Structures are given as structure tokens and as C-alpha cells.
Amino acid sequence: MDSKKLSEKKRLRLYDEIVEHAAAWSLGRCESWEIDQLNIYQATMLAMERAVAGLAVAPEYVLVDGNRCPKWRWPSEPVVKGDNRVPAISAASILAKVTRDREMQVLDEQYPGLGLAGHKGYPTPVHLDALRRLGVTPEHRRSFRPVREVLDTVGEYRETGEGNSRDLYYPGDLFE
């Protein structure tokens, strides 16, 4: 089952079950600067390798969601649409989605006004509009064209204060 097609409530319930009952589980990730440095494909491969390397139980065979496997030491096989076909891949997808959503909630508190808890960082029109108003955070991938364009025109994130005058952002030349 595709984790994105599940309700949030069901995803959270399954997350807890997976964490409690799985023989082993691990999350792998790459930071935005790594993605910028490597590219999204290579960073995905690296994140998969980190996830498998982090398992408390060494895998005998790894099924990978997609059409390619990383070049790594474990015997493996790609499974196209694996999250719909293989329970272990579905479980990994649920762990990744819930973790990412939780990270977006934390970032939403760090960067008010971007609405990260709502759109989860996907490049929705609401997210892109917020970037154009508030700028780019250190968490954004600079190699992603819409982010690069906002960085060139608007710059780095600046909190508006939204109703709190002591936190308002003022252009540097406003009082000159």
C-alpha cells in the first residue's frame, strides 16, 4: 500500500505497529546540501544505503522500491511499485513518510508562515507562494529550480512576525 494514499490516522497507527513489531528497521536520509551536491538520484541511493546499513539485523536480501538498486554489498532486487506489492517495502514507506511529516511539523514551527506542516514541503502553489513572500530556508535544496529562482529574487528566509511589530522584517533602506 502506498503510504501517501493512507489516511494520516491509519499511517500513524501502522507506524507504531511497525516500530513495535518489526525484526529491525532503520531510516536513511540525506540533507538538502548533500542532495544539492550529489543530485536527487544519487542522494536517494545513498539514503537507501544508509537505511540498510543502519539495520540491527543484517539483511540476507534487500527488495528496493523502484527500478534500480544502489551499488552496495547486499544482494538485492528492484521492485517497481514495490510499496503496493511488498509488505516490507510498504512498511519502509510508512516509516519514511511519517518521519518526514514529523520533521515538516518541526520545521513549520522554526519557519512560521511557510506552511510546511500543511503541504509537507512539496512544491505546491501554496508553498511556492510562501517562498516568494518569505524567502528560502537553509533546509531547501538550492539545486531545485523554483528554490534557486526564489533565492535569486527574494533571498533567504525572513520571518515577518505576522502581527508582532517587534519581529517585523523591514527592508534595509526603509529608514535611510
N, C-alpha and C positions, 0 to 999 in steps of 0.2 A: 504494500500500500504506500502510495506517495504521501510523505509526511505533510506536504503542503495542502493536500486535499482533505486532511483530517481536521475536525474542529479543534480549536485550541484546547478545550477541556479534555477531549479524548487524547490528544497528543501529550498533555501533561500527565494524565493517568498512565499512559503507556510508558512514558519516560521513567516514571517512578518504578514501574514493574520491571523494565529492562535493567535499570541500575541495580535493583534489588536481586534479580534472579539470573542475570547473565553470568556465564562462567568467567568472562572477562570483557571489559570494554575500555576504550580509550578514545580520546579526541585528539585530532591533529589539526593544526592551524598554521596559517602564515599571516604575518602582519601586513598591513597595507604597503609599507615600504618594501617588503620582500616581493609582493606581487608586482609593484612598480619596477623593481629591479629584474625580476625573472620573466614575467608575463603571467597571465592568469592560468594558462595551461600548465606551465612548469610548476607554478606555485601550488596548483591543485595536486599534482603528482607528489610534490614534497610534503604537503599536508597529509596525504594518504599514507605516505611512508612513515611520517611521524606518528600517526594514529596506530598503525600496525606495530611499529617498534615499541610503542608505549604499552602494549598489552601485557598483562601479568602472566598470561599463558601464551607460550609461543605457538603460533598457528601452523598447522600442517599444510593448509591450502587456503588461499585467500580468493574470495569472489569479489570482484570490483564492479561497482555500478558504472556502466559506460561501455565504450567500445575499445578502450586501451587500458593496459596496466602499466604502472610505473616500472622502471628498470630497477628491480630490487632483488633481494636474496631469497624471497619466499616464492614457492610455486604458486601460480595464480592464473585466473581466467577472467576476462571481462564478461559482463552480463549486461546487454543493452536493456534498458528499462528494468534494471535489477531490483529497484525499490518496489516494483509491482510484482516481482516474480520470486524473490528470495527473502525469506523472513529475516535472516541475519542482516541483509542489506537494508531492509525496511527499518530494522531496529537502529542501525547506524545512522540512517537518515533522520529518524525521530530524535536521537540524541543530539545530532548536529543542529537541527532546526530549533529545538527548544533552547539549546545553549546559545545559539546566535540571537534568538529573540530576547533572551535574558540580557545578553550583552547590549542589545539595542536599547533596552529599558534603562540600563545604567548610563549609557551614552546620552539618552534623552534628558536625563537629569543633569548631566555635565554640560550639555549644549542645548539649553532651552530655546524653543522657537523652531527647531528643525523638524520636530515631529517624528523623531526616529522610532519611538515606541509604537507609533501607528503604522508607518509604511515599512518598518524593519530595515531601512537602508536601501530598499530597492529604488531604482531611478524613476519613481512615479512623477507625474506632473506636480504634485504637492511637494515632493522632496526637492525637485529641481527649482521650483519657485522659491522655496525656503533658502536654498543655497544662493540663489541670485540676490535675495534680500540680506542674508546674514554672513555669507562667505563660507569658505571651505575649512573644515576641521583637520587636525593632524591625522585623524582616523580615515579620511577619504583617500582613495587611490588617485594619485596625481596623473597616472597614465590613462585614466578613463576620460575620454574626450570631453563630456559635459563638465566634469570637475575641472579639467585643465582650462576650459573656456571661462568658467566662473572665477577660477584663481587669477586668470589674466585680467579680467574685467572688474571683479569685486574684491578679490584678495582673501585673506584669512578670515576665519570666523570671528565675529564680534557680537557679543550679547547686547541686545537692545535694551534690556532692563524691563521691557514690557510693563510699563506703569510705575516703575520705581525710578524717579528722576535722578537719584544719585548714581545709578548704573547706566544711564543713557549713553549711547555712543554718539559722539559729536565729531564731525569731520574736523581735521586738524586746523583748517583755515577758517573755521566759523567765526572765531573771535579776533582774527587778525585785522 
